[in-house]
Amino acid sequence: METTGGITQDEIRARIARLQAALRQRGLPALLAVGSSFYDRPGPVAYLTGHFPPFPNSVFSGPARGLGHALALVPADGEPTLLVDGRGYRRDLITALPDIRLDNDLVAALAGALRERGLATATVGLAGEDILPLALYRDLAAALPQLTLQRAEDLLHRLRSIKSPDEQRLLRRAAEIAGVGLRAVMDTIRPGATEQEVCAAGTAAALAAGADFVRYLRVHSGPWSGGGSRWPQATERVMQAGDVVVLDIIGAYRGYAFDVNRTTVVGGGAALADEDRRFLEAGHAATEAAVTATRAGATLGAVVEAGRRAVIDAGFPALAPSGAGHAIGLETVEEPYLSAGGAEELRPGMVLCVEPSIAIPGRIGCAIEQEIIVTDGAPEVITGFPTRLW
């Protein structure tokens, strides 16, 4: 059977058909989906077409308006149009869409497609509003001043939030690859090793195991373990026995993402002070509690509260996290966010990254992230790599 990035062309066609039914119900004549580079935010376009823009997002200049982006125009009836920047696409992987157009000027290409379909003065739904470059929007508005773009993120969110069996299969494999990378990391972490050496080993192992790419593998050691997003991902810092190390490996397999945090100690847990051990155990308990609470029918807020309560009960009330993670799929971070007070209920087929991390900035951190599939019963944990690494 023909496939595109591991997803069958029949599934791509079915996604388009479900979206078109939703458009007709909403009374919208079409939806414009926006996607950017494969390692960034390809989701809306990739979901509907299987295309992952290969080029980095680039400055709008002269005839180059839209490099690193792609647009899918899906009418309520009829065939969609995929607009691709001039860097090209894999035709062998995209056979469900007969109308694919290449142009370095995506503004002109989109304006032309809208005119052809009689949509130049219509109200068209928009998915990927936060990805659409202001320069593209501004130039499109100048070309088609009577066109209205109406936010319609929810139409795609409802479709994308429940992963199909094939999507779940790919996400399971992606999580396995993350584990391969983390195993190589654990084999490399030792006194005298640098963060960069550790990062290189894990990245290489994940790529050798089949990853499309590794966006980054953050290696934050010692006092840097207490920071959530230090740049760069790893430095020449030399690790010492007893250093706490927070790890975060992010990449994809056949378009589907992996995102796994783990926390360990250089030289093993014997060098840990009692208070630091209590701290790491609190972080571990938070993830365990949040994962257990991740069941169909539970609210997002209930999952967060389970993680918070575990941290409070462990004696660290000031560190109780206000969030516990996010969904994952074609992008590393998808909706819904696991945020305090979130009222949305979990449904079977959602795939989530559960990570109620804690930190004392500048001193110590603990991040343990489990990827899970929501089921009618207990959650299916698809990250098989050990969680207590001290």
C-alpha positions in Angstrom: 0.0 0.0 0.0 1.2 3.5 -0.8 2.5 5.4 2.3 3.5 8.9 3.1 5.8 9.3 6.0 4.5 6.1 7.5 0.8 7.1 7.1 -1.2 5.5 4.3 -2.5 7.7 1.5 -6.0 6.3 2.3 -5.7 7.8 5.8 -4.6 11.2 4.3 -7.7 11.1 2.1 -9.9 10.2 5.1 -8.6 13.1 7.1 -9.4 15.5 4.2 -12.9 14.0 3.9 -13.5 14.5 7.7 -12.3 18.1 7.5 -14.5 18.8 4.5 -17.5 17.5 6.4 -16.7 19.8 9.3 -16.3 22.8 6.9 -19.7 22.2 5.4 -21.2 21.9 8.9 -19.5 25.2 9.9 -20.6 26.9 6.6 -17.1 27.6 5.5 -16.2 27.2 1.8 -12.6 26.3 2.5 -9.8 26.1 5.0 -6.3 27.4 4.7 -3.7 25.3 6.7 -0.3 26.7 7.3 2.8 24.7 8.1 6.5 25.5 8.6 9.8 23.6 8.5 9.8 19.9 9.3 11.7 20.3 12.6 9.5 23.2 13.7 5.7 23.5 13.1 4.7 21.4 10.1 1.5 19.9 11.8 -1.5 21.5 10.0 -0.1 20.9 6.5 1.6 17.6 7.3 -1.6 16.2 8.8 -3.6 17.0 5.7 -1.0 16.2 3.0 2.0 14.3 4.3 4.3 17.1 3.2 7.1 18.4 5.6 8.7 21.6 4.4 12.4 20.8 4.1 13.9 24.3 4.2 14.3 26.6 7.2 12.0 29.5 7.7 13.6 32.3 5.7 13.4 36.1 5.4 10.9 37.5 2.9 12.8 39.3 0.2 12.1 40.1 -3.4 10.5 37.1 -5.1 11.3 34.8 -2.2 8.2 35.1 0.0 7.5 32.0 2.1 10.6 29.8 2.0 10.4 27.2 4.7 6.6 27.2 4.6 3.8 25.3 2.9 0.1 26.0 2.5 -2.8 23.6 2.0 -6.1 25.0 0.6 -8.9 22.5 1.3 -12.3 23.4 -0.2 -15.5 22.1 1.4 -16.0 20.2 -1.8 -13.4 19.1 -4.4 -9.6 18.5 -4.4 -7.2 20.3 -2.1 -4.3 22.4 -3.4 -0.9 22.1 -1.8 1.4 25.1 -2.2 5.1 24.3 -1.7 8.1 26.6 -1.6 10.6 26.1 -4.4 12.7 23.8 -2.4 10.5 20.9 -3.6 8.8 17.9 -2.1 8.8 14.1 -2.2 6.3 13.2 -4.9 6.7 9.5 -4.2 5.4 10.2 -0.7 2.5 12.5 -1.6 0.2 10.8 -4.1 -3.2 11.6 -2.5 -3.1 15.2 -3.7 -3.1 15.7 -7.5 -2.8 19.5 -7.3 0.6 20.4 -6.0 2.2 23.7 -7.0 5.8 24.9 -6.4 6.6 28.6 -6.1 9.1 30.6 -4.1 6.4 33.3 -3.9 3.8 31.6 -1.8 1.8 34.9 -1.5 1.3 35.0 -5.3 0.6 31.3 -5.5 -2.0 31.4 -2.8 -3.7 34.5 -4.2 -3.9 32.8 -7.6 -5.4 29.6 -6.1 -8.0 31.5 -4.2 -9.0 33.5 -7.3 -9.3 30.2 -9.3 -11.7 28.8 -6.8 -13.8 31.9 -6.5 -12.7 32.6 -3.0 -11.0 36.0 -3.4 -13.9 37.7 -1.6 -14.9 34.7 0.7 -14.5 34.0 4.4 -12.0 31.2 4.5 -11.1 29.2 7.7 -7.5 29.4 8.9 -5.6 26.7 10.8 -2.1 27.6 11.8 -2.7 31.3 12.6 0.3 31.4 14.9 2.6 30.0 12.2 1.4 32.3 9.4 4.1 35.0 8.8 2.9 38.5 9.2 4.6 39.4 6.0 2.6 36.8 4.1 -0.7 37.9 5.7 0.0 41.5 5.0 0.9 40.9 1.3 -2.1 38.6 0.8 -4.4 41.3 2.3 -3.0 43.8 -0.2 -3.5 41.3 -3.1 -7.0 40.2 -2.0 -8.5 43.0 0.2 -11.9 41.5 0.3 -10.7 38.1 1.5 -11.5 37.3 5.2 -9.5 34.7 7.1 -11.5 33.3 10.1 -9.8 31.4 12.9 -10.8 27.7 12.6 -8.1 26.0 14.6 -10.7 23.9 16.5 -11.7 22.0 13.3 -8.2 20.5 12.9 -7.6 20.3 16.7 -10.6 17.9 17.0 -9.2 15.7 14.3 -5.5 15.8 15.3 -6.0 15.3 19.0 -7.2 11.7 18.7 -4.4 9.6 17.1 -5.3 6.9 14.7 -3.9 3.3 15.2 -1.1 4.1 12.7 -0.2 7.3 14.4 0.0 5.5 17.7 2.2 2.9 16.1 4.6 5.5 14.8 4.6 7.4 18.2 5.5 4.1 20.0 8.4 3.6 17.7 9.5 7.2 18.1 9.5 6.8 21.9 11.6 3.6 21.5 14.2 5.6 19.5 14.3 8.2 22.3 15.1 5.4 24.7 18.0 4.3 22.5 19.4 7.8 22.6 19.0 8.0 26.3 20.7 4.6 26.8 23.7 6.0 24.9 23.7 9.1 27.1 23.7 7.0 30.3 26.6 4.9 28.9 28.6 8.2 28.3 27.8 10.1 31.5 30.8 9.9 33.9 33.1 12.2 35.8 35.3 14.0 33.3 32.9 13.8 30.4 31.6 17.0 28.9 28.0 17.8 28.2 28.8 18.0 24.5 30.3 14.5 24.5 27.2 13.2 26.1 24.9 15.1 23.7 26.8 13.8 20.7 26.6 10.2 21.8 22.8 10.3 22.4 22.1 12.2 19.2 24.2 9.7 17.1 22.5 6.7 18.7 19.0 8.0 18.0 19.8 8.8 14.4 21.3 5.4 13.9 18.1 3.9 15.4 16.0 5.5 12.7 15.2 9.0 13.8 14.4 11.5 11.0 16.3 14.0 13.0 17.2 15.0 16.6 16.1 18.6 17.1 18.2 18.7 20.2 19.3 16.7 23.2 19.6 19.1 26.1 22.2 18.1 28.7 22.0 20.4 31.7 24.4 19.4 34.5 25.2 20.6 38.0 23.7 24.0 38.8 22.4 24.2 35.3 20.0 21.3 36.0 17.8 23.9 37.7 17.2 25.8 34.5 14.5 24.8 32.0 15.9 26.2 28.7 19.5 27.1 28.9 21.1 27.7 25.4 23.0 26.0 23.9 21.7 22.5 24.4 25.1 21.3 25.7 28.4 23.0 26.5 32.0 22.1 27.2 31.2 22.0 31.0 33.0 19.0 32.5 30.8 16.8 34.7 31.8 16.0 38.3 30.7 13.1 40.5 27.5 14.0 42.3 26.3 16.4 39.6 22.5 16.1 38.9 21.9 16.0 35.1 18.6 16.8 33.4 18.2 15.4 29.9 15.7 16.2 27.2 15.8 14.4 23.9 13.5 15.7 21.1 13.2 14.6 17.5 10.9 12.5 15.2 10.4 9.2 13.4 8.6 9.3 10.1 7.3 12.7 11.0 6.0 11.7 14.5 7.7 13.3 17.4 9.4 12.1 20.6 10.1 14.2 23.6 11.5 12.5 26.7 13.0 14.1 29.9 15.1 12.1 32.3 17.2 13.1 35.4 20.3 11.3 36.6 23.3 11.7 38.8 27.0 11.5 37.6 28.6 8.6 39.3 25.3 7.2 40.7 23.1 8.1 43.6 25.6 7.3 46.3 27.0 10.8 46.1 23.6 12.5 46.6 23.0 14.5 49.7 19.9 13.4 51.6 18.0 16.6 50.8 18.8 16.3 47.1 17.6 12.7 47.1 14.3 13.8 48.7 14.1 16.4 46.0 14.6 13.9 43.1 12.1 11.5 44.7 9.5 14.3 44.9 10.0 14.9 41.1 9.7 11.2 40.4 6.5 10.9 42.6 5.0 13.9 40.7 5.3 12.2 37.4 4.1 8.8 38.7 1.0 10.5 40.2 0.2 12.6 37.1 0.6 9.5 34.8 -1.8 7.5 37.0 -4.3 10.3 36.9 -4.2 10.5 33.1 -7.4 8.6 32.2 -10.2 9.1 29.8 -12.8 11.4 31.4 -10.3 13.1 33.7 -9.8 16.8 33.2 -6.4 18.4 32.3 -6.5 20.2 35.6 -7.0 16.9 37.5 -3.8 15.6 36.0 -1.9 18.7 37.0 -3.3 18.6 40.5 -2.2 15.0 41.0 1.4 16.0 40.2 1.2 19.1 42.4 -0.2 17.1 45.3 2.7 14.6 45.1 5.2 17.5 45.4 3.4 19.1 48.3 3.1 15.8 50.1 6.8 15.2 49.6 7.5 18.4 51.5 8.2 20.9 48.7 5.0 23.0 48.5 6.7 26.0 47.1 7.9 24.0 44.1 4.5 22.5 43.1 4.3 22.8 39.3 1.4 24.7 37.6 1.6 22.5 34.5 2.2 18.9 33.7 3.0 18.7 30.0 1.3 18.7 26.6 0.1 16.6 23.7 2.5 15.3 21.1 2.2 14.1 17.5 3.4 15.6 14.3 4.8 18.4 16.4 6.7 18.2 19.7 4.2 20.4 21.5 0.5 20.1 20.5 -2.8 20.9 22.1 -4.0 20.4 24.7 -1.6 21.8 27.3 -1.8 20.1 30.7 -2.4 23.3 32.6 -3.8 24.0 36.1 -7.5 24.4 36.0 -7.8 23.0 32.5 -11.4 21.8 32.0 -11.0 19.8 28.8 -11.6 16.1 29.4 -9.1 13.5 28.1 -10.4 11.1 25.5 -9.1 7.7 24.4 -6.5 8.0 21.6 -4.9 11.2 22.9 -1.1 11.0 23.2 0.4 13.1 25.9 3.8 14.0 27.4 3.3 14.0 31.1 6.1 16.0 32.8 5.4 17.9 36.1 8.9 19.1 36.5 10.4 20.8 39.6 13.5 23.0 40.0 15.4 25.2 42.3 16.9 27.7 39.9 20.7 27.8 39.9 21.0 24.7 42.0 19.0 21.6 41.1 16.3 20.3 38.9 14.2 17.2 38.2 12.4 16.5 35.0 10.9 13.1 34.3 8.7 12.8 31.3 6.5 9.9 30.2 4.7 9.7 26.9 1.4 8.0 27.3 -1.6 7.0 25.2 -5.0 7.7 26.9 -7.2 4.6 26.9 -10.6 3.6 28.5 -8.6 2.2 31.4 -5.1 2.7 32.7 -2.9 4.8 30.5 -0.5 3.1 28.1 3.0 4.3 28.9 5.0 4.1 25.6 8.4 5.3 27.0 9.9 2.2 28.3 13.2 3.8 29.5 13.7 3.7 33.3 12.5 6.7 35.3 14.6 6.5 38.5 18.2 6.9 37.3 19.9 7.6 40.7 
